[in-house]
């Protein structure tokens, strides 16, 4: 009897009848057991694998013998090595199911060197591409959704750019080995696949590829309601019914009909970060009422269209509303010009038919129709959507589960930064096949976790993480010739710090706590990479981030938003260059005389605030407030013009402030620790060597061990060198300014949250005359009270917490001063 996939519970139950009968050959790979949701139980395999005798040669009469078939006849050597690099570090009996030892490791079985070819034309490395989004994070759920939406789009654009370069022969690889031809050939779209953990973002990747004239097929079980043109119209109808829906509004703004860039969305959101995006859009357009910039004109045109249709919605039928939307928005004509345009237009006509039938048979009104669409979508869409054949020459976008059992020459594993889904842990009742049932205890309308519930919750969490690790293994082993790993991050430096926190080059395995708390595919891979023996150094820049010793299998690149958008702009410029050159730019100036006189004679209504700075810092605001603002900027004297390069008082202050900024005084407390930390920073060129000659280690040690820093060390949340931008009422400077605003920028030296209040800290290096200490402290308070008041107000508004205390640390005399 042959029993395939021995970890499957059902097959195991069937095969029990043959346990004492004919010989069984059971085939399975616990590393690829990824169907827990179908009740697949990898423990069946693991128990047999651990109990049975391992052998390479055996007699068929022997019983309970385990044979490891570890040769990989699919992937190139660099891919096999990369997979082994990762799973040697992360997979263990505790997480993943088995020890990834020499028996479990993949061995290269597919040799590509039987056909000669220039090695520069074929795959040489496994590549990781990360895009740094630089999106201003907000605590509000709407802002997080917007951030995730923008990140997914940026990553999709990055991946599409890489694929475009490969298909043009500009990327790597330029050629792949065709198993049918038994020879190398150029890369075609059908050779490429993008693998995602879930299908929610597949449409973004498909859209990014189609924009570059690359045929793409997203295997998302796309139904009628999930077709791009139908989703667009549903989104548009949703915001006509209620514009305070951020995700539908963002989708429309990013569509070709409006054409807002990602930068535009960020600018709009930052107008009022805590408000709905529609409110932000209204304020943004109001602030730019007279702007004729292209993007603002497009946004204004869309806003006017939206307002007119919101009014029409109350006066005409749903059928007429949709018909007018098709014509007046131009969307019906637009989709007709796309690939599969006739099919797309047919879908739009079908949507109007469904709306008409609904209004005739059930209820009238846009709101009721949208509720009906939601219900249909929730229970499973009954409207079928045509699919593209998998045999077509297209780039395919699949879920990892759908890719199991398949192989592809070039594989992109994308959105690896996404946190694993843990929704099944938040039920009030948990079930486990071995531990039984766990129920929360209910008392006074509150539910509490019981001991059995907590035990089952931890077991399920552990099993889910093991499943995610096996899913990652399946994804990585789909690639034959080239493997790309992609993701998006808000801060690459912070990501590296996480990786090095748990990655350990002196141990064979990464700490389990790191794998469980850093639970994303990207972090698991990153922890493994920084743990490799041949990682030499880390360089913080946008391109060559890792330096490897020897012949590494890895290449890593970090992209930024501008780089992706620049490549998009270049493509648009190339496509539209002829059209721009052939346009008639002749301007008719007749009839403009009166307009010119009107503009020349225009008297600005708010002339009294012309000299008010719109963006400034605390020092300049203070000078304005005191009435002696000097607008002349004195440029510093270049080094080569200075006769004596001595460190003056101001330069010393700057250097000392850099010490406080760079040194981790929450971690380093003793004089020895502080000296070692400063030496490391000097050696890594993060501090100037002159620091050694001016720093007072006694004062620095006393500062690090002071009661206030101890409080900061014990606080749940603390910040150092936190930059901020804050919209300040101009009345703070002068009461004559009524409703004007000034953008205040600054950097807070340190602060921490204690008892749900903020404690603010500022370092000062001013000279203090100890002979008149009390007067000097009063002088310091007078100088800096205004600054700390503004910083406190800004910080309190930003964090939505009250200010508890404000302190200044006087470095020159090692003294803390409490401010009002």
Secondary structure, DSSP 8 states (H G I E B T S, - for coil): -EEESTT-HHHHHHHGGGTTSS--EEE--GGG---GGGT--HHHHHHHHHHSEE-SS--TT--SEE----EESSS-HHHHHHHHHHHHHH-BTTTBSS---TTTS-EE----TTS---GGGS---EEEEEEE------SSHHHHHHHHHHHHHHHHHHHHHHHHHHHTT-SS-SEEEETTTTEEEE--GGGEEEEESSSTTHHHHHHHHHHTT--EEE-S---GGGSHHHHHHHHHHHHHH-S--HHHHHHHHHSTTT---HHHHHHHHHHSTTS-HHHHHHHHHHHTTT---HHHHHHHHHHHHHHHHHHHTTTS-HHHHHHHHHHHH-HHHHHHTSTTHHHHHHHHHHHHHHHHHHHHHS--SHHHHHHHHHHHHHH---S------TTSSSEEEEEHHHHTT--EEEEEE--TTSB---GGGSSSEEEETTTEEEE-EEETTEEE--HHHHHHHHHHHHHHHHHHHHHHHHHHTTEEEEEEEEEEES-HHHHHHHHHHH--TTSSS--HHHHHHS-BHHHHHHHHHHTSTTEEEE--SSS--EEESSS-SEEEEEEEHHHHHHHHHHHHHHHHHHHHHHS------TT-HHHHHHHHT---TTGGGTTS-SEE-HHHHHHHHHT-----------GGG-S-----HHHHHHHHHHHHHHS-TTT--SHHHHHHHHHHHHHTTSS-TTHHHH--HHHHHHHHTSHHHHHHHHSSEEEEEEEEEEEEEGGGT-TT-SS-EEEEEEEEEEEEEETTEEEEEEEE-----GGGHHHHHHHHHHHHHHHHHHHHHHHHHHHT-EEEEEEEEEGGGTEEEEE-
